[in-house]
Amino acid sequence: MAARATAKRYLKYGIIRAGLEAVALPGVRSLFPSAAGRGVIFTLHHVRPEQETTRFSPNALLSVTPEFLEQAVETALESGLTPVHLHDLPALLAEPGDQRRFVAFTLDDGYRNNAEFAAPVFRRHGVPYTIFINPGFVERTRSIWWETAAAIARKADRIDFDFGDGPETLRATTTARKFAAFERFAAFVQSIDEDEAVQRIDDVARQVHNIDPMAIVDSLVMDEEELRRLAEDRLVHLGAHTMTHVNLRRVSDERLNAEIEQSRAAVEAYAGRRPQSFAYPYGWTKAVGAREVKAVADAGFAAAVTTQPGVLNAACLQNPTAMPRVSLNGHFQKKRYVEALLSGVPFKLM
């Protein structure tokens, strides 16, 4: 089973890479001149120097190098896109006489490396950017389960855990089996109450594997004082990202509104100004629906973003709290891939 999952993962990345290589050819892009729409919103997470290469890196897709970010910024500028703050996009797109194409850079979760390595890139080019902040991470009250799960799988050769059908033992003696274990944890988080799932992963990390989930958060995420200092940068805007990074489609109406309103208040306290944009945790269709989009709009946010891929178009004006984003993925760090994504052709062919 682990070997089959590995083959499937490599096949998936191979297909994506082949598609990007094909679209990167100028002749292919010219076949779809309107596919680029009015521009893109880019998604990033970690921006940091290349990590020590290990075969087991389940979260590698969430990390790009500062050099690649610089390439992405330069490629967008060379392509004639105007960099803007995310929250300004609805008004700009609604301006009838303005036919410019735009690019907005967004970074999720408030990682410390965003200030250390991404901010200098944006400052060099005078490019505005938004960092979406999760107060649970900032205040060290919520762990980052995908980092905890990766740490467990990386360290352990044997993992004893109840994924819902009774206790079982996972052998994590090979890279393929470690990936399979990580994927079991990821599926588990979305299969039961998320608070319970995260707590159970935290418990086994601490009690069995001597891993402190909050130490992981502390090593990765900016605290309140760091955010206050960063907020002095005129180019940055701190947006809201819920209190606990929970799948909003799976919570009650009361919890939904609390995650939105409390995160906005917390981010305002950190930044000294009210956040005007919001990012849905996870962001895929099973995490963002009509109820969630309406709740964010009713809360008064100018813009909100999913992780569903696409370019800026007329639909973004109709639903500014459900705008698509294009991921700058750690597995695909080449300038020609950025050019392919900016063309919009990959999303036309999906």
Buried (B, 14 or more C-beta within 10 A) or exposed (E): EBEEBBEEBEEEBEEBBEBBBBBBEEEBBEEBEEBBBBBBBBBBBBBBEEEEEEEBBBBBBBBBBBBBBBBBBBBBBEBEBBBBBBBBBBBBBEEEEEEEBBBBBBBBBBBBBBBBBBBBBBBEBEBBBBBBBBBBBBBBEBBBBBBBBBBBBBBBEEBEBEBEEEEEEBBBEBBBBBBBBBBBBBEBBEEEEBEEBBEBBBEBBBEBBEBBBBEBBEEBBBBEEBBBEBBEBEBBBBBBBBBBBBBBBBBEEEBBBBBBBBBBBBBBEBBEEEBBBBBBBBBEEEBBEEEBBEBBBEBEBBBBBBBBBBBBBEBBBEBBBBBBBBBBBBBBBBBBBBBBBBBBBBBBEE
